[in-house]
């Protein structure tokens, strides 16, 4: 009997020691895999459901509370990046068909009466300004305008560029400072009136 009682005591002692060891590891933040999975595991992240719109980046704030923060691409606003920037939502459409750089001189087309504002080119796929010097007597006008400095990426936001006009042997006469933004699928341009009649902003596909 004594031997059996001693064996039982030994078993209970071992169990007690294992329990104490496990509790000690948990209090030190080590070993409790269940807790780690609940609080830091990817499957519990509030970003798993991709709550940010328009390619916004989700960053967890608290796994326990399920809170997060959306970092928006330039061009989008709001808690969830759900709202387009004003210039990407409010613009004036300019016909892009007559302005294509392959078109010859038209019946007096000109941009000398434009008011400074945001514009978007549309028409038969001709949706952006051409970004190289274009021969004159093109684009439906006499003096063709082109974008110097190239188009921005989405992450660039609004950028400063120069609209140049090819007049005789000068590819960049009467330059105009303009602004451009990539609105994730199309570009908008803050254009100003051209120097004179028959000056026109040219487009390409």
N, C-alpha and C positions, 0 to 999 in steps of 0.2 A: 504493500500500500504506500509506504513511504517513497519508494522509487517512483511509483506512478504519480504521486503528488508532486514530486520534484520535477518530473518531466513536464507536467502541466504548467507549473510555475515558470519553467524555462521557456515554454512556447508563448505564454502570455507576456513574458518579459521581452522576447524578440519582437512580438507584434507591437508592443508599446514603443520600443526603440525605433522601429520602422516608421510608425506613425509620427513620432516626434521629429524624425529626420525629414520626413516629407513636409511637415508643417514649417520647419526651419527653412527649407529650400523655397517654399512658397512665399514666406515672409521676406526673403531676400530677392524676390523677383526671378527666381530660377526654377525651372523644372515644372511649373504648372502650365503644361502645353495647352490645356483647354482654355485657360484664361488668356494666354497669348493669342490663341486663335480667335477668341471672341473679340479681343480689343485691337489686335494688330493684323489679323489675317486679311488677305486680299478680298476673300469672299464676303467679308463684313464691311468693306470700305464703302462709304457713302458715294464714292465715284463709280462704283461698278455699273450702275445704270446709265452712265454717261449723261448727266443732267444738263450739261452746258451745250448750247446750240451754236451753229455756225462755226464749227471747228474750235470752239473755246476749250481751254484746258482746265480740268477740274483738279483741285488740290484739297485733300481732306483737312479739316480743322479738328474734329473730334470723332473718333470711331464710336465712342459710347453714345454721344448725342446725335450722331448721324449728320453732322453739319459739315459744310464744305464751302469753297470759294471758287468762282469761275474767273479765269483770266481771259479776257476777250481778245480776239484778233482786232487790229486796227480796222475800223469800219463798222464795228458793232458795239452796242452799249446794253446796259441793263444787268440785273442780277444774274440772269441766265444767258447773257449775250444774245438776247432774242430780238433786239431792236437795231435796225440798220442806222448808221450815222446819218445825220440830216442830208448831207450832199448825195448819199447813195439812195435816198428815198425821194428827194425833192429836186428835180432837175428838169431842164427843157430839152426835148428831143430835136436834134438837127438831122435833116435828111442826109444819109450817107451815100445814097446811090449817085446823085449828080456830082458828088465830091470825090469820087474814086480817082486815084492818080492816073489811071489809064484813059480817063475821059478827056477829050479835047476842050477847047474853049467853048463856053456856053453863051447863052443870051444875057450877058451882063450879071452873072452870079457874083455876089460879093458879101462879105461879112463886116462891112464898114459900119453897119447900123446895129450891131449886137450890143446889148447892155451887159455889163460885167455880171456874170452869174455862172452857175454850174450847168454844163451841157453834157448830153450823151448822144453819140452818133449811132444811128440805126438806119438800115436799109440794105436788103440783099446781102447781108453778111459783112457789109463794110462798116465796122463798128469801132474803129480806133484810128487815131491820127497816124499818118505815115511818119516813120522816124528816120527818114533819110532825105537828102536834098532831091527835089523833084523838078524836072524840066518845066520852064514856064510855058504858058498857054495850055495849061492842064487843069483838071479838077473842076471844069465848068467855069473857070475864071481866067484871068490873065496872069496874076502873080500868085503862085501856089505857096501855101504855108505848111510847114512840117515841124515835127517835135524834135528838138535837140536835147539829148541827154537820156533818151530811152524811157520806157515805161517802168513804173515801180512794181514791186511785188506786193502781195497782200499785207505782209508784215511791215512794209515801209510806211504805211499810212499815207498821209498827204505829203507830197513832195513838190519842191519848186523846180520848174523847168522853163525852157525858153522856146517860144514859137518863132521860128525863122521864116523868112519869105525870100524865095529865089527871084531876084530881079536882075535881069541881064546877066552879068558875070559874077554877081555876088550872091552866094547861097544863103547868106544870113543878113539880109538888109531889113531895116525896120523891125528889129526884134521886139517881141512882147513877152514880158514876164507872166507866166501862167502857173496854175497849180493843177496837179493830177492825182487821182486816187484810184486804186484797184478796189472795186466793190465785189470781189469774188465772183467773177464770171463776166464782168464788163468794166469799162473805165468811164470815169466822169472827169470833165475838164472845166476848170474855172477860166473861161475865156474872156477876152476883152475885144472891143471893136478893133478892126484892122486899120491900117494907116489911111487907106483911101479906097475908092471903088475898084472893083475887079481883083482885090486881094481876098483870097479865100483859104480856109483851113481844109487841107486835103486828108482823105481817108484811105484805108486799105483794109483787107480782110484779116 
